[in-house]
Amino acid sequence: MEGDPFAVLEGMTIAAFAVGARQGYIYARGEYPMAAERLSHAIRIAREQKFLGDDILGSGFRFDVEVRRGAGAYICGEETALFNSIEGYRGEPRNKPPFPTQSGLFRQPTVVNNVETLINIPEIIWAAVRRTRRLVLANSSGHRLFCVSGSVNRPGVYETPYGPKLRQMIEMAGGVGGTGRLQAVLLGGAAGSFVSHRGTGHAIDI
């Protein structure tokens, strides 16, 4: 969102064309003011260049995007809680069914995707499926983004082909910080689970 906001908009527009959507929303949590600013700027430019709006590049297809800011609640990562936040309500999950594809944002059928999925759409189209499948693994092709934080020397978001081991991700982030001793790794953030290094309890080979 900060480095290439146009890729996000392009992916959203292609997805919208595929499903027949006319309006898109980007939900940016309060911790990311730069992302929200750059996306809003990119939307303005895209409208000026007719990549968004009532008649995209004279095709007759109508689609526009709006950035909505959130307060930063972790629960809003759940899709129906995100809907409530965008609509101005408390960010709490809704009961299912109905599911978002039946009744989602503003009670309309809604497709929900994260940024990583959307920015891969233009790449897949340009590279073609055959080339994408050759990139790494037969069953899991392409690249993924991994957020590495905590006691590492270079915390950040890293892009790597599918299939890296935890050890490789830690090395990409400059290795373990502090004493250099790895005790455990939390996978998936606050809702994830811990795995420990061999020799420290329930261990796996990283």
C-alpha positions as CSV (number, residue, x, y, z in Angstrom):
1,M,0.0,0.0,0.0
2,E,2.9,2.3,0.7
3,G,5.3,1.1,-2.0
4,D,3.0,0.6,-5.0
5,P,-0.5,1.7,-4.3
6,F,-1.4,1.5,-8.0
7,A,-0.9,-2.3,-7.9
8,V,-3.5,-2.5,-5.3
9,L,-6.0,-0.4,-7.3
10,E,-5.2,-2.4,-10.5
11,G,-5.8,-5.7,-8.7
12,M,-9.1,-4.4,-7.2
13,T,-10.3,-3.2,-10.6
14,I,-9.6,-6.5,-12.3
15,A,-11.4,-8.4,-9.5
16,A,-14.3,-6.0,-9.6
17,F,-14.6,-6.5,-13.4
18,A,-14.6,-10.3,-12.8
19,V,-17.4,-10.3,-10.2
20,G,-19.4,-7.3,-11.5
21,A,-18.7,-5.0,-8.6
22,R,-19.1,-1.2,-8.9
23,Q,-17.6,0.1,-5.7
24,G,-14.5,-0.9,-3.8
25,Y,-13.4,0.0,-0.3
26,I,-9.9,-0.2,1.2
27,Y,-9.8,-0.4,4.9
28,A,-6.7,1.1,6.4
29,R,-6.1,0.8,10.1
30,G,-5.1,3.8,12.1
31,E,-1.5,2.7,12.5
32,Y,-0.8,3.2,8.8
33,P,-1.4,6.8,8.0
34,M,1.2,6.8,5.2
35,A,-0.5,3.9,3.5
36,A,-3.9,5.7,3.6
37,E,-2.4,8.9,2.3
38,R,-0.6,7.2,-0.6
39,L,-3.6,5.2,-1.5
40,S,-5.8,8.3,-1.5
41,H,-3.3,10.1,-3.7
42,A,-3.2,7.1,-6.1
43,I,-7.0,7.0,-6.3
44,R,-7.1,10.7,-7.3
45,I,-4.5,10.1,-10.1
46,A,-6.3,7.0,-11.3
47,R,-9.5,8.9,-11.6
48,E,-7.8,11.7,-13.5
49,Q,-6.3,9.2,-15.9
50,K,-9.7,7.4,-16.3
51,F,-8.5,4.2,-14.7
52,L,-11.3,4.6,-12.2
53,G,-14.7,6.2,-12.5
54,D,-17.9,5.9,-14.5
55,D,-16.4,4.8,-17.9
56,I,-13.0,3.3,-17.4
57,L,-10.9,3.9,-20.5
58,G,-14.0,4.1,-22.6
59,S,-15.0,0.5,-21.8
60,G,-18.3,1.3,-20.3
61,F,-17.2,-0.4,-17.1
62,R,-17.9,1.6,-13.9
63,F,-15.8,1.1,-10.8
64,D,-14.5,3.4,-8.1
65,V,-12.5,3.0,-4.8
66,E,-12.8,4.7,-1.5
67,V,-10.3,4.6,1.5
68,R,-11.9,4.1,4.9
69,R,-9.9,4.6,8.0
70,G,-10.2,2.5,11.1
71,A,-9.1,3.0,14.7
72,G,-6.7,0.1,14.7
73,A,-8.7,-2.6,16.4
74,Y,-7.2,-6.1,15.8
75,I,-10.6,-7.7,15.6
76,C,-11.3,-5.7,12.4
77,G,-9.1,-8.2,10.6
78,E,-12.2,-10.4,10.7
79,E,-14.2,-9.6,7.6
80,T,-17.6,-9.0,9.2
81,A,-16.1,-6.9,12.0
82,L,-14.5,-4.9,9.2
83,F,-17.9,-4.3,7.6
84,N,-19.3,-3.0,10.8
85,S,-16.3,-0.6,11.2
86,I,-16.7,0.7,7.7
87,E,-20.4,1.3,8.3
88,G,-19.6,3.3,11.4
89,Y,-20.5,0.7,14.0
90,R,-18.4,-1.0,16.7
91,G,-16.0,-3.5,15.1
92,E,-17.7,-6.7,16.2
93,P,-18.1,-9.9,14.1
94,R,-21.5,-10.7,12.8
95,N,-23.2,-14.0,13.0
96,K,-23.0,-16.3,10.0
97,P,-24.9,-17.1,7.9
98,P,-25.6,-14.9,6.0
99,F,-22.1,-15.0,4.5
100,P,-20.4,-11.9,3.0
101,T,-21.1,-13.2,-0.6
102,Q,-24.7,-13.1,0.3
103,S,-25.0,-10.1,2.6
104,G,-21.8,-8.2,3.4
105,L,-20.9,-4.5,3.4
106,F,-24.1,-2.4,3.5
107,R,-26.0,-5.7,3.3
108,Q,-24.8,-6.1,-0.3
109,P,-23.0,-9.2,-1.7
110,T,-19.3,-8.5,-1.0
111,V,-16.0,-10.0,-2.0
112,V,-13.2,-9.6,0.6
113,N,-9.5,-10.0,-0.2
114,N,-6.3,-8.9,1.4
115,V,-3.7,-6.7,-0.2
116,E,-1.3,-9.6,-0.9
117,T,-4.0,-11.4,-2.9
118,L,-4.9,-8.3,-4.9
119,I,-1.4,-7.3,-5.9
120,N,-0.8,-10.7,-7.3
121,I,-3.6,-10.5,-9.8
122,P,-1.8,-8.2,-12.3
123,E,1.4,-10.3,-12.0
124,I,-0.5,-13.5,-12.8
125,I,-2.1,-11.9,-15.8
126,W,1.2,-10.5,-17.1
127,A,3.3,-13.6,-16.4
128,A,0.6,-16.1,-17.4
129,V,-0.4,-19.1,-15.3
130,R,2.2,-21.4,-16.9
131,R,5.2,-19.2,-16.0
132,T,3.8,-18.5,-12.5
133,R,3.6,-22.2,-11.8
134,R,7.2,-22.6,-12.8
135,L,8.4,-20.2,-10.2
136,V,8.8,-22.5,-7.2
137,L,6.7,-25.5,-6.3
138,A,4.3,-27.6,-8.3
139,N,1.4,-27.2,-5.8
140,S,2.2,-23.8,-4.3
141,S,3.5,-21.4,-6.9
142,G,4.5,-17.8,-6.9
143,H,5.7,-15.5,-4.1
144,R,4.4,-14.6,-0.6
145,L,4.9,-11.7,1.8
146,F,6.0,-12.5,5.3
147,C,6.1,-10.1,8.2
148,V,9.0,-10.8,10.5
149,S,9.0,-8.9,13.8
150,G,10.2,-9.2,17.4
151,S,13.8,-10.0,18.4
152,V,15.4,-9.9,14.9
153,N,18.0,-7.5,13.7
154,R,16.0,-6.2,10.7
155,P,12.2,-6.5,11.3
156,G,10.1,-5.9,8.2
157,V,8.0,-7.4,5.4
158,Y,9.9,-9.8,3.2
159,E,8.9,-11.2,-0.2
160,T,10.0,-14.7,-1.0
161,P,9.1,-17.7,-3.2
162,Y,6.8,-20.2,-1.7
163,G,8.4,-22.8,0.6
164,P,10.9,-21.1,2.8
165,K,11.8,-22.5,6.2
166,L,11.6,-20.4,9.3
167,R,15.4,-20.4,9.5
168,Q,15.6,-18.8,6.1
169,M,13.1,-16.1,7.1
170,I,15.0,-15.3,10.3
171,E,18.2,-15.1,8.3
172,M,16.6,-12.7,5.8
173,A,15.6,-10.5,8.8
174,G,19.3,-10.3,9.9
175,G,19.2,-13.2,12.4
176,V,18.1,-13.4,16.0
177,G,18.8,-10.2,17.9
178,G,19.9,-9.7,21.5
179,T,21.8,-12.8,22.8
180,G,21.3,-14.5,19.4
181,R,19.6,-17.4,21.1
182,L,16.3,-18.4,19.5
183,Q,13.7,-19.6,22.1
184,A,10.4,-19.7,20.2
185,V,8.6,-18.3,17.2
186,L,5.0,-17.0,17.2
187,L,3.3,-17.9,13.9
188,G,0.3,-15.9,12.7
189,G,0.3,-13.0,15.2
190,A,-1.8,-12.7,18.3
191,A,-4.2,-15.4,17.2
192,G,-1.4,-17.8,16.2
193,S,0.6,-20.4,18.1
194,F,4.1,-20.7,19.3
195,V,6.7,-23.2,18.0
196,S,9.9,-23.7,19.9
197,H,13.5,-24.5,18.8
198,R,14.8,-28.0,19.1
199,G,15.8,-28.7,22.7
200,T,13.3,-26.3,24.3
201,G,10.1,-28.3,24.9
202,H,7.7,-29.0,22.0
203,A,10.2,-28.4,19.2
204,I,10.3,-28.5,15.5
205,D,13.2,-28.3,13.0
206,I,13.2,-24.8,11.6
